């Protein structure tokens, strides 16, 4: 696992809930469950951000929204262009 602040917080939470009296297996299961919840929350946050970006770009129908979401997913590594930059380039 990573050694970032989330992992440290999860370790502290596991020690506070389970303590050192229980076996290592119980601590490990709880820690993995908490890591799974963090991953799920991050993926839900990413989906919400993509949905909001699709709405902001003006996707009207469900078909347009799905196509836009696919395009956003395909270029998720790059930076998304701002609508203001595009409209300013059209005026010039």
N, C-alpha and C positions, 0 to 999 in steps of 0.2 A: 504494500500500500504506500501511498504518498506520505510525506512527512510535513505536509502543510498545516495551516492553522485548523482546517476542518478535521484532519486526522487526529490532531492533538486534542481538540475539543471532544471528539468522539471517544478517545481513550479516557479522558477525564470523566465523561458521562458514564462510561461502562464501569469504571472504578467506583463511582458514586452510587450507582444502582446495584451492581452485583457485588462489589467489594472484592477482597482477596480471599474470602472464606470459601467461595464456590470454586468449582473446578475450572480449569483453563478452557474446556470445551464450551461451557456456558458463556464465558466472557467472549470467546471467539464468535459464537453464534450471534450474540447481541451486537458486537462490533460490526459484523458483516451485514446484519439487518439494517443498522444505522447507515452504513456506507451505501447500501442499496437505496435507502430512502433519499439520501443526498443526490445520488445519480438520477433518480426518478424526478426529483424536484428540478434539477438542472435541465433535464430534457423537456419537462413541461414548460419551464420558463423559455426555452429556446423556441418551442412551438408557439407559445403566446406571442413572442417577439416577431416571429415570421408572420403570424396571422395579422398582427397589428400593422406590420409593414405592407402586407397585401392590401389591407383596407386603406392605408394612407396613399398607396399608389393608385387607388381608384378601381380596383377590380369590382365589376358590377355583378356578374352572374356567378353561380357556383362553378361553372365550367372555366370561366376566366380565372377565378380564385385558385382552382386546382392547378391550372397551367402556370399561374404565377408562382405558386408554392413550389412546383417542380423546378422552375427556373431559379428561384431563390435557393433551393437546396443544392442545385448543381453548382452554383457559384458562391456557396457559403464561405469559402476560404478567402474570397476577395472582398473589396469594399463596395458597398452598394452606392450607386449614384444618387445624388439628391435631386428631387424634382425641380428645385429652384435653379440648380446649375443647368439643367436641360432647357428650362424655359428661357433663361438668360441667353443661352447659346442660340436659340431660335430667333430671338429679337435682334441679335447682332448681325 
